[in-house]
Amino acid sequence: MAHFMIDSSFWDLFPEAKIGVVLLKDYQQLAESPKELQELLAESNELAKSFVEGEPFAENPVIQVYRQAFQKFKTKKGARSSIEALLKRAKSGKPVGSILPLVDIYNAASLRYALPCGAEDLDRFQGDLQLGLTEGGDEFYLIGSDENTPTLAGELCYRDEAGAVCRCLNWRDGERTMIREDSQNAFLVLELLDPSREEALEVALQFIVEQAQKYLGGQAVTQILDRESDSMAL
């Protein structure tokens, strides 16, 4: 059985971090989100504005947490946490739109609780999934690209035996393991780097489970990983 493991190199950088995981298995395939789910996403875009009311944008506490985190490891130039991109869109009046039902659910959670969130197709992993610093050179194809852009030495990423899955924490997903219309088993992850917001992580995980089971069915399991409990079966 494959596992998700968080390497000590991650905990050395972020000893108080918590990583929330949802495993959603045998869920229903839907080509597009029902109206209610699209409305939930629209509501989440509005709620997200409360996290970035201050000016300048970069000085808002949530943005600062992840900007400072990204200074602790090697990144591609201009790399920013996914939550910064979502909050910037919400604030600027360019809301995140509907993509696929599961993507809409985790984007809604990310917006409502100001936490980076991503998802991968469990069936497309090769071997164990690991989060940690890499020596570089891990194969990676950005969604929509046929060009290999390998990881950098000292970059923090999710990777399996075939290469990188998601780069610079939850910055960029790869084509190989992205959620598709025919995906049936998913790995969803939320990254909490501010220990004072643990309750937000717990509520966000529950939100994802409730919405996924409401619209997609399937079986969901959640777990929060920390330095003392740093792995789980997939």
N, C-alpha and C positions, 0 to 999 in steps of 0.2 A: 504494500500500500504506500502511495506517495504521501509526503508530508510537506507542510509549510514550516520553514525554520527561519528564525531571525538570528543572524550571526552576531557574535560579540562585538564586531566592529561597529554595528549600529548602536548598541547599548553604550559603548564607549563615548559616542557622540551625544546620545540622548538617553541618559540613564533613567530619567523619569517618564519617558514616553510610554504610551500605550497604543497598541495596534488592535483595532476591532475588526473582526472577520465575520462575514455571513457566508455560509455555504448553502446555496439554493439548488436543490436537485429535483430533476424530473418536472420542471415547470412547463407551463403551457406556452406554445409558440404563437405569438400575435404579430402580425405585420406592422400594425400601427396602434398607438395608444387610444383607448376610448376617450370620449369627451371629458368624462370626470377626471381622468388622470391628467389630461392636458390642462384642465382648469387647476388642478392641484399644483402642477409645475408653475403655472402663471402666478398663483398665490405665493409660492415659494420664492419666486423672483422678487416679489414685493417685500416679503418679510426679510429678505437678505439685505435690503438697504439699511436696516437698523444697525448692521455691523460696521458700516462704513459712512457714518454720518459726518465724521470729522474731516477737516481739510488741513493739510493736503492728504490725499488718498493714502499714500504710503505710510503715514503716521498712525493710522488706525491700528489698535492693538492686535487684531487678528492678522493683519497684513505683516506687521512687524515680527510676530512670532515666526512666521514661515520665511520671511526674508532673512532674518538672522540665522535661521536653521540652514538655509541654502548657502551661507557663507562658510559652513563648516566642512564642506566636501566639494570635490571638483564637479563643475557643471558646464554644460554647453553655454556659450555666451547668451545672455538674455533669458535663461531658464528661470521660471517662476512656478511656485506651487499652483496646482490646478484651482485651488480655492480662490487665489488672487484673481485669476482670469474670470471666474464665474462672478465674483463680487464686483469686479470692474464693469462687466456687462450689465449687471443689474443696476448699478449706480448710474451708468451712463444712458440708461433707457434703451439698451439693446439686449433685451432679456434672452435667456437661454431657451431655445425652442425645442419642440418635440423631435425625438430621433427614433428610438425604439422603446417599447414599454419599460423594460428593465433599466435602460439607460435613463429614461425620464424619472424613474423612481429614485435611483441613486443620485441623480443631479438635484432632484427636489430635496433629498435629505441633506446633501452638501450645502445647498443654498440656505435651508432653514436653520441649520445648526453650525454653519461656518466651519466645516471640516472637509479636508480633501478626501474624496472618495473615488474609487475606481472599481472596475469589474473586468474579469477575464473569463474566457470559456475554459472551464475545468478540463474538458475532454481534449484540449489542445496542448496541455502541459506535457512536457517530456521529462519524466522523472520528478524529483523533488523541486519545490519552489523555495528560493532563498532570498532574503532581504539582507543586504550588507554591502560593504565597500568591495569594489571589484578591481582586479589588476588591469582591467581594460581589454579591449579587443573582442568583447562579446558581440556576436552577430545581432543586428537590430535593423528591422525595416519598419519605418514609420508608416502609420496607416495611410494608404493611398500612394505610397512610394515604392518604386522597384530598386531603389538605391540602398545598399548596405551602409549604415552609419554606425560603426561599432562604438561601444562604450569607451569612456576615457579612464585612464588609470586614476584610482582614487574617487571614482564616481559612486554614489549610493544608488543602487537599483535593485529591482526584483529580477531574478533570472532563474532559468532552469537549465537542464543539460544541453538544450539546443541554442541557448543564447539569452539575450535580455528580453524581458517581458514588458517592463515599464521602467523608464529611465528617470533619474534624478527624483527619487521618491515618486510621487504621483504627478509627474510633469507630462510625459508623453507615453502613450500606449503604442504597442507594436501591432502590426497587421496580423501576425501569426495567431495570436491568442485573443483578438478582439471579440466582443460580443456581436453575434450575427443573428439574423432572423431565425435561423435554424438551431441556435444554441439551446440546450436543454439543461445544462448543469453549469452553474456559475460560482465563481470565487469573487466576493466583494470585500474590499478592504477600506477602512477609514483610519487616518493617521492623526493621532492626538499628541502634540508636542508640548502643550500647555497643561500641566497636571492639575491646575485649578478648574479645568473644564471637563473633568471626568464624567460628570452627570450628563453633559451634552452628548458625549460619546455613547453612553448607555441609551439615552433617549433616541438618538439617531439610528442605532442598531435596531431598536424595537420598531421604529418608524419604517425602516426598510422591510423588515419581516412582515409587518402588518399589511403594508401596501402590496408587497409581492404576492402574499397569499390571497389577498383580496382580488387582485387582477390576474394573477398568473398561476396560482395554486402551487403545487410542489411541496417539498419538505425543506424546512429551513433549520439550520443549526447556527448558533452564534457563539463566539468566544472572544474574550479580550486577552491579548498576550502582553506580558510585561517581562522585565528582566529575570524574574523568578520563574516564569512559565512562558517559555519562548518558542514553543513548537506545537503543532497540532496535526492530526491526520486529515488528509483530504479525501 
